[in-house]
Amino acid sequence: MSFTFKAKIYKVGINACVDVPTEITGKMEPRAGHIKIKGKINGFDFGKNLVPVKDGPYRLFVNIPMLKGGQTGLGQYAEFEIRQNFESEKKTYPMPPQLKERLRSKGLEEDFNKLTASRKKDILKYLNYIKTEATLERNIEKLITKMENREKDIRIP
């Protein structure tokens, strides 16, 4: 369900923002306090979180790309169209086949799977952005060595 409203852009501290009418946010479901949305400011697409404010309406912070894209600025009114975004935006990173094979050959698959989700994500993210095969192999070797040595804080590089 999509909602539209017009709001004046004002400043809180150093940040531009607008208040989202409670009639709109009352029809949305907060997750951990915030409400993930997709929307448009004067026709310009964006994705953000609505932030709760104590004893006030939810606030939408308007960043510089939104201001430029929406061709608006502080003190001006802008037309907003928003809808709740239920899609998970958590990015996942595939395990490089070279790492999978090395973990299997060294019997470290279970140890890798026991790492915290954030640690695994950090490692896989780093490995997925490596451009050369030699650098990838070198970093996989560092990871395998740390795992074989049962180091507590396993990170690469």
C-alpha positions as CSV (number, residue, x, y, z in Angstrom):
1,M,0.0,0.0,0.0
2,S,1.4,3.4,-1.0
3,F,0.9,6.7,0.8
4,T,1.4,10.2,-0.3
5,F,1.9,13.4,1.7
6,K,3.4,16.8,1.4
7,A,5.9,18.1,4.0
8,K,8.2,21.0,4.6
9,I,11.9,20.0,4.8
10,Y,13.5,21.3,8.0
11,K,16.7,20.8,9.9
12,V,17.5,18.8,13.1
13,G,21.1,19.4,14.1
14,I,22.9,19.0,10.8
15,N,20.3,16.7,9.1
16,A,17.5,17.6,6.8
17,C,14.2,15.8,7.6
18,V,10.4,15.7,7.4
19,D,7.8,14.4,9.8
20,V,5.7,11.6,8.4
21,P,2.0,11.9,9.3
22,T,0.9,9.5,12.1
23,E,-2.1,8.5,10.0
24,I,0.4,6.9,7.6
25,T,2.8,5.4,10.0
26,G,-0.1,4.0,12.1
27,K,-0.8,1.7,9.1
28,M,2.7,0.4,9.0
29,E,4.6,-2.2,11.0
30,P,7.8,-1.2,12.8
31,R,10.6,-3.7,13.0
32,A,13.0,-3.1,15.9
33,G,11.5,0.4,16.2
34,H,12.3,1.5,12.6
35,I,10.1,1.3,9.5
36,K,11.9,0.3,6.3
37,I,10.4,2.1,3.3
38,K,10.8,2.7,-0.4
39,G,9.6,6.0,-1.8
40,K,9.8,9.0,-4.0
41,I,10.5,12.6,-3.2
42,N,9.1,14.7,-6.1
43,G,9.3,11.6,-8.3
44,F,12.9,10.7,-7.3
45,D,13.3,7.1,-6.0
46,F,14.9,6.4,-2.6
47,G,15.1,3.7,0.1
48,K,15.3,4.7,3.8
49,N,14.2,4.0,7.3
50,L,11.6,6.0,9.2
51,V,13.0,6.8,12.6
52,P,10.8,6.9,15.8
53,V,10.9,10.1,17.8
54,K,10.0,10.2,21.4
55,D,6.5,11.8,21.8
56,G,6.4,12.7,18.1
57,P,5.8,11.3,14.7
58,Y,8.2,9.1,12.8
59,R,10.9,11.1,11.1
60,L,12.3,10.7,7.6
61,F,15.8,12.0,7.1
62,V,16.4,13.5,3.7
63,N,20.0,13.2,2.5
64,I,21.7,15.3,-0.2
65,P,21.1,12.8,-3.1
66,M,17.4,12.9,-2.2
67,L,17.4,16.7,-2.1
68,K,19.2,16.9,-5.5
69,G,17.2,14.2,-7.1
70,G,14.0,15.6,-5.9
71,Q,15.1,19.1,-6.9
72,T,14.2,20.6,-3.5
73,G,15.9,22.0,-0.4
74,L,15.6,23.1,3.2
75,G,12.5,25.2,3.9
76,Q,10.7,23.9,0.8
77,Y,7.7,21.6,0.5
78,A,8.2,18.3,-1.2
79,E,5.7,15.6,-2.4
80,F,6.5,12.2,-0.9
81,E,5.2,8.8,-1.9
82,I,6.2,6.0,0.5
83,R,5.4,2.3,1.0
84,Q,6.7,-0.1,3.6
85,N,9.6,-2.3,2.3
86,F,9.2,-5.8,3.7
87,E,12.0,-7.2,1.5
88,S,15.2,-8.2,3.2
89,E,18.0,-6.0,2.1
90,K,20.7,-8.1,3.8
91,K,23.3,-8.8,1.1
92,T,24.7,-12.3,1.0
93,Y,28.0,-13.3,-0.5
94,P,28.7,-16.7,-2.1
95,M,31.5,-18.9,-0.9
96,P,34.3,-19.0,-3.5
97,P,34.7,-22.5,-4.8
98,Q,38.4,-22.4,-3.9
99,L,37.6,-21.7,-0.3
100,K,35.0,-24.5,-0.2
101,E,37.5,-27.0,-1.6
102,R,40.3,-25.9,0.8
103,L,37.9,-26.1,3.8
104,R,36.8,-29.6,2.7
105,S,40.3,-30.9,2.1
106,K,41.5,-29.7,5.5
107,G,38.4,-30.9,7.4
108,L,37.6,-27.3,8.5
109,E,34.1,-27.0,7.0
110,E,32.4,-27.5,10.4
111,D,34.8,-25.0,12.1
112,F,34.0,-22.4,9.4
113,N,30.3,-23.0,10.0
114,K,30.7,-22.4,13.7
115,L,32.0,-18.9,13.1
116,T,29.4,-16.2,13.9
117,A,27.2,-15.1,11.0
118,S,28.7,-11.7,10.9
119,R,32.3,-13.1,10.9
120,K,31.4,-15.4,8.0
121,K,29.8,-12.6,6.1
122,D,32.8,-10.3,6.6
123,I,35.2,-13.0,5.3
124,L,33.0,-13.9,2.3
125,K,32.4,-10.2,1.5
126,Y,36.2,-9.6,1.5
127,L,37.0,-12.6,-0.6
128,N,34.2,-11.8,-3.1
129,Y,35.7,-8.3,-3.8
130,I,39.2,-9.6,-4.5
131,K,40.1,-9.2,-8.2
132,T,43.0,-11.5,-8.9
133,E,43.3,-15.2,-8.5
134,A,46.7,-14.9,-6.8
135,T,45.4,-12.5,-4.1
136,L,42.4,-14.8,-3.5
137,E,44.6,-17.8,-3.0
138,R,46.9,-15.9,-0.7
139,N,44.0,-14.8,1.5
140,I,42.4,-18.2,1.6
141,E,45.7,-19.6,2.7
142,K,45.9,-17.0,5.5
143,L,42.4,-18.0,6.6
144,I,43.1,-21.7,6.6
145,T,46.3,-21.2,8.6
146,K,44.4,-19.2,11.2
147,M,41.7,-21.8,11.4
148,E,44.3,-24.7,11.7
149,N,46.0,-22.8,14.5
150,R,42.7,-22.4,16.3
151,E,43.1,-18.7,16.5
152,K,40.4,-16.9,18.5
153,D,39.9,-13.9,16.3
154,I,39.8,-15.1,12.7
155,R,39.9,-12.3,10.3
156,I,41.5,-11.6,6.9
157,P,43.5,-9.9,5.5
